[in-house]
């Protein structure tokens, strides 16, 4: 027997005669039971809280990044982004920036000693890094092609050929076959004219500036002393002119993933765009052909580098693919703009592409590289505890990272009682008024909260 508000319902076997006779009572009982079930489900959801995968509860994250700091990035591309209110990250070469304390430099023995030694000792695995580090500072023009080619050979797994090439260079230096002078990278020349005053003004607008070394160096063929100079002194100039916030990220030139360089660089910078080796993230860098939609990782950092002739349809498909999968962080890597820089992108193409990104901002969190790196790390290390009280919900949000570095707010999704429509969220002295939304699990709110900054109180805004 089952007691309902409609009386006792016999739990007798169902057959055609019984069903016809008791249809009205069965129907009423089932409707009441369903209502009670739905009510209990809604009640059970109240207080349940999770951290959304992306800030604002968006479906994906996109970071627009630029390498090399060429003049057209600031004179042409940045005004387009300003008009559309899109943030970006500029990985700049610090040596050529007017006002930098640390210029291009070789750290080590006097180069004359190294030159003299090459006449007696061939280049090998024990001296290659020192000789490669010094070759642009020997006092002769024409050394840059040897430096570039030696790096390409070494990174392709052909060290013996790189050694022989270095021997050829030093022989020409000893024989004075090269003209006196000095070579600098093409990228340094394209950045000429940039000042720290200009950088400060653009940083104040919300753009991230980060290290691309002192000289746009081939770090894979530098010795430890010169690798340290390129990474640490670039960071020092950024710290001096912009502050600690801008020393979070770096990009080692040429997008290399050399393990020796990555191991050296990580203690200096929290995030390298070249590599983020977290176990919960898959990286698909610019040269990779893997499709991000096949990954089962919590996050996929998918780097794409539009080249001069990359079709617009393909570029837009990267955005569409990212929106279709909630775990993709699309990192766009631009270099040249218009007629200046490597693989330059025409400004008309940038305009169309950025407008396309802007048109989908309801689903896309467009943010600097450093902010997205902070957010995903905070989320993966955070803990949420909730307590559903009579007239309010309290939320404890903590993470185990350095709070001075990882200070970005996280977006929380908290379910609230169905009767609530407008909600007040308090954390310390800050208050937010939030409207409720609904999904298949009930009523909820989305709001920003800071980890390790005190208890969060969620209550009906009366």
Buried (B, 14 or more C-beta within 10 A) or exposed (E): EEEEEEEEBEEEEEEEEEEEEBEEBBEBBEEEEEEEEEEEEBBEBBBBBBBBBBBBBBBBBBBBBBBBBBBBBBBBBBEBBEEBEBBBBBBBBBBBBEBBEBEBBBBBEEBEEBBEBBEEEEBEEEBBBBBBBBBBBBEBEBBBEBBBBBBBBBBEEBBEBBBBBBBEBBEBBEEEEBEEEEBBBBBBEBBEEBEBEBBBEBBEEBBBBBBBBBBBBBBBBBBEEBBBBBBBBBBBBBEBBBEEBBBBBBBBBBBBBBEEBBEBBBEBBBBBBBBBEBEEBBBBBEEEEEEBEEBEBBBBBBBBBBEEEBEEEEBBEBBEBBBEBBBBBBBBBBBBBBEBBBEBBBBEBBBEBBEBBBEBBEBBBBBBBBBBBBBBBBBBEBEBEBEBEEEBBBBBBEBEBEBEBBBBBBBBBBBBBBEBEEBBBBBEEEEBEBEBEEEEEBBBBBBBBBBBBBEBBBBBBE
